[in-house]
Every structure is written in C-alpha cells, then in structure tokens.
C-alpha cells in the first residue's frame, strides 16, 4: 500500500492528506479495502445462515443477526453521521419506524416517562398508544421554542424531531440535550429530514441519531430502510438486542441499494436544497400562499437556530393554500411533481397532508419535497399550477 492511504480498524480506507469533504465521504463511505479483481462495492449477500463449524465465533452466524451487506452500509452511514468517532455504532433496520421503535422500546420500561414531539411524524400517536399500554408515561410538547424544557423533569428519554415533519419547526438541540442530560435523560434526534449532510445530532450532544433511510438518504423512492447511530455501547447493545428479538432487519438487496445510493447523496442534496430555497423564495411572493415554512429563508421563525446547528436546510417546503379544494386543484395541475407521500426523492412530490388525518394542519396545507429536476422547470410548473388552480 502506498504512503497516501492507511487502513482503518474497520477495514475501510482513509486517504491521508485529503480533506474529507461531504462529497468525498459520501462516494467512499463504507467501501472495503480494494482487492484485485473484486468489485469496489461487493454485491448483496443473500444468506440465511453461514458455514459455522465448531464454536459459534466470528462476525456472521445467522442471517437475522448480521449480514456482510449490512456491515458495509452501517459503516457508510456511521462515517456520515459521526465521522472520526470511534465510539459510535450504527445499526440498520427494515424501515424508519423499525428504527424509531427500537430506541423507544429498548430504552424505556414501565414507570418511565418519555417526551415526544406533539407536532412530529404522524405515526407517533400510534407509538404513544403502545407505550402507554406498556405503562410508560408519554408527555408531548411542540418543537418550536424549545417547549420540551417545560416537561423534561423526571423523563427517561427526550425524543426530538428537528426539523419537524411536516411543520418544519426547529429546536435548539444543544440546549435541549444539555437540559436533558442534566436531568438524567437520554436524547434521541430524528434526523430524517436533515440527513447527516444537514446536521449531525451526535456532534450536538445527542445519544442517538435515528432516521428513515427511505427518504433523502437513499433518494430514489425504491427502498424502505431505517437506522440508528448511537455513542453509548450499552444503549446500542439494547437496540441491537431489540432488533434481534423483533427481527426488524433489512433485506440484503435493500441494504446494497441504499449503500449504492449514498454515493450520490451530496450531489442530490446540493441540487435539491438549492431548488427548495428558490421555490420558497418564489412562493413568498404569492398572495394566496400563507404559512410558508422553510428554515433556509432568513425570515423563517426557525432560521436563526437552524443556522447555528444545521449545515444545510433540507429539501422540504411547506405552505397553505386557502381551501382544501384549491389545494387539490393545485396538486392536479402539477406536471413535474407527483402527488405522493414521503419526501427526499430525486422526483419532486407534494401532497395535501391533511388527507391522512394524523397531522394538526389546515385542510389546504401542502408538504412539497423538491427533487432534482432543473430548477427553472420546477418553478415554472409550480407557479403555473398556482395560476391554473385559482380558476
């Protein structure tokens, strides 16, 4: 091996003398040491069991516990979420909700209290019902204004979603982590909307960074995936045990597709985030648009705190049209934007979020995920749809 490269303890390569920028890191994250005649990213390993004579030692024993394809993906995500940290571990799951559930149900016991966002992902009320059925006290607070501070006393775990989905509020993660740790509480941050290129919760002091890899991390709308990155070995051992018990594991093909997709993450994020800002700037000039939220806008209520802790502001813009009918006409008039749920994909999507019934939003509330189309084409389509839907 030349002097320009060195082996890490996990078998990946670290180029010395080369700045590890986001693009470089995304392209090379999790790759194994090169082997002559072998692919740079090995294909998915489909195996329910492995040859295991004698004592059950070694990294791979049974397909529900470990898989070489997961290992490479977990290393890749870990290099994005916690670059340079030897104390961080990443585990991948079958979906974002599997990852969320693994932290909540592995860290909480009957009699504990947890603080959840009152304005977070719409599946959280379902989680609350299950937590309460297990004798866990659930408190809620909105994301904006660090309202969680008022309900932290005695809590075992603080769950943060910042930016929140779908309202795009932001809280001061460092401040909340300090307050929670002073009270003996763990902190988990849902990093789905920001991605590791937008913010790194562990660098802000959080114990866990949790995300749905279904969204912008993989970015093509063809993979269901989740992950947990944590910095406490005992807490992560409990998360790993929960994954084994529940069996909420990703398939090797999904894991391989996710790893492949991460290579273009920085390219996608830069285009999508720049277009999202341009769209938000255009929407603020429209009189029929109210409640416009995008943390990258200087006048957004979350801009100041977001600018202190985020490196990029995300690809999602939210706003409200006057009525449900107007919102539906707007969505129907779009030609480059799919009417679909989820966000973060290379193809722009939008939906009237109230159709699901789980978010406290107006009937005309729109969540729009900006894709990788040419910005001028996308803006023209959105503004044309606004004009058409006014009739």
Secondary structure as the mmCIF struct_conf table of DSSP 4:
data_model
#
loop_
_struct_conf.conf_type_id
_struct_conf.id
_struct_conf.beg_label_comp_id
_struct_conf.beg_label_asym_id
_struct_conf.beg_label_seq_id
_struct_conf.end_label_comp_id
_struct_conf.end_label_asym_id
_struct_conf.end_label_seq_id
TURN_TY1_P TURN_TY1_P1 UNK A 3 UNK A 4
STRN STRN1 UNK A 5 UNK A 7
TURN_TY1_P TURN_TY1_P2 UNK A 9 UNK A 10
BEND BEND1 UNK A 11 UNK A 11
STRN STRN2 UNK A 12 UNK A 12
STRN STRN3 UNK A 13 UNK A 15
TURN_TY1_P TURN_TY1_P3 UNK A 16 UNK A 17
BEND BEND2 UNK A 18 UNK A 18
HELX_RH_AL_P HELX_RH_AL_P1 UNK A 22 UNK A 28
TURN_TY1_P TURN_TY1_P4 UNK A 29 UNK A 30
HELX_LH_PP_P HELX_LH_PP_P1 UNK A 31 UNK A 31
STRN STRN4 UNK A 32 UNK A 32
HELX_LH_PP_P HELX_LH_PP_P2 UNK A 33 UNK A 34
TURN_TY1_P TURN_TY1_P5 UNK A 36 UNK A 37
BEND BEND3 UNK A 38 UNK A 38
BEND BEND4 UNK A 40 UNK A 41
HELX_LH_PP_P HELX_LH_PP_P3 UNK A 42 UNK A 44
BEND BEND5 UNK A 48 UNK A 48
STRN STRN5 UNK A 49 UNK A 49
BEND BEND6 UNK A 54 UNK A 55
BEND BEND7 UNK A 58 UNK A 59
BEND BEND8 UNK A 61 UNK A 61
STRN STRN6 UNK A 62 UNK A 62
TURN_TY1_P TURN_TY1_P6 UNK A 63 UNK A 65
HELX_RH_AL_P HELX_RH_AL_P2 UNK A 68 UNK A 81
BEND BEND9 UNK A 82 UNK A 82
TURN_TY1_P TURN_TY1_P7 UNK A 83 UNK A 84
BEND BEND10 UNK A 86 UNK A 87
STRN STRN7 UNK A 89 UNK A 93
BEND BEND11 UNK A 94 UNK A 95
HELX_RH_AL_P HELX_RH_AL_P3 UNK A 96 UNK A 107
TURN_TY1_P TURN_TY1_P8 UNK A 110 UNK A 111
STRN STRN8 UNK A 113 UNK A 117
TURN_TY1_P TURN_TY1_P9 UNK A 118 UNK A 119
BEND BEND12 UNK A 120 UNK A 120
TURN_TY1_P TURN_TY1_P10 UNK A 122 UNK A 123
HELX_RH_AL_P HELX_RH_AL_P4 UNK A 124 UNK A 133
TURN_TY1_P TURN_TY1_P11 UNK A 134 UNK A 135
STRN STRN9 UNK A 137 UNK A 141
BEND BEND13 UNK A 143 UNK A 143
HELX_RH_3T_P HELX_RH_3T_P1 UNK A 144 UNK A 151
TURN_TY1_P TURN_TY1_P12 UNK A 153 UNK A 154
BEND BEND14 UNK A 156 UNK A 156
STRN STRN10 UNK A 157 UNK A 161
BEND BEND15 UNK A 162 UNK A 163
TURN_TY1_P TURN_TY1_P13 UNK A 165 UNK A 167
HELX_RH_AL_P HELX_RH_AL_P5 UNK A 173 UNK A 182
TURN_TY1_P TURN_TY1_P14 UNK A 183 UNK A 184
STRN STRN11 UNK A 186 UNK A 190
TURN_TY1_P TURN_TY1_P15 UNK A 192 UNK A 194
TURN_TY1_P TURN_TY1_P16 UNK A 196 UNK A 198
HELX_RH_3T_P HELX_RH_3T_P2 UNK A 201 UNK A 204
TURN_TY1_P TURN_TY1_P17 UNK A 205 UNK A 205
BEND BEND16 UNK A 207 UNK A 207
STRN STRN12 UNK A 208 UNK A 212
TURN_TY1_P TURN_TY1_P18 UNK A 213 UNK A 218
BEND BEND17 UNK A 220 UNK A 221
STRN STRN13 UNK A 226 UNK A 230
BEND BEND18 UNK A 231 UNK A 231
HELX_RH_AL_P HELX_RH_AL_P6 UNK A 233 UNK A 246
TURN_TY1_P TURN_TY1_P19 UNK A 247 UNK A 247
HELX_RH_AL_P HELX_RH_AL_P7 UNK A 252 UNK A 262
TURN_TY1_P TURN_TY1_P20 UNK A 263 UNK A 264
HELX_RH_AL_P HELX_RH_AL_P8 UNK A 265 UNK A 283
TURN_TY1_P TURN_TY1_P21 UNK A 284 UNK A 285
TURN_TY1_P TURN_TY1_P22 UNK A 287 UNK A 288
STRN STRN14 UNK A 290 UNK A 293
TURN_TY1_P TURN_TY1_P23 UNK A 295 UNK A 296
BEND BEND19 UNK A 297 UNK A 297
TURN_TY1_P TURN_TY1_P24 UNK A 298 UNK A 299
BEND BEND20 UNK A 300 UNK A 300
TURN_TY1_P TURN_TY1_P25 UNK A 301 UNK A 302
HELX_RH_AL_P HELX_RH_AL_P9 UNK A 303 UNK A 309
BEND BEND21 UNK A 311 UNK A 312
BEND BEND22 UNK A 315 UNK A 315
STRN STRN15 UNK A 316 UNK A 320
BEND BEND23 UNK A 322 UNK A 323
HELX_RH_AL_P HELX_RH_AL_P10 UNK A 324 UNK A 333
BEND BEND24 UNK A 335 UNK A 337
STRN STRN16 UNK A 338 UNK A 339
BEND BEND25 UNK A 341 UNK A 341
BEND BEND26 UNK A 346 UNK A 347
STRN STRN17 UNK A 349 UNK A 352
HELX_RH_3T_P HELX_RH_3T_P3 UNK A 353 UNK A 356
BEND BEND27 UNK A 357 UNK A 357
BEND BEND28 UNK A 359 UNK A 359
TURN_TY1_P TURN_TY1_P26 UNK A 363 UNK A 364
STRN STRN18 UNK A 365 UNK A 369
BEND BEND29 UNK A 372 UNK A 373
HELX_RH_AL_P HELX_RH_AL_P11 UNK A 375 UNK A 389
TURN_TY1_P TURN_TY1_P27 UNK A 390 UNK A 390
#
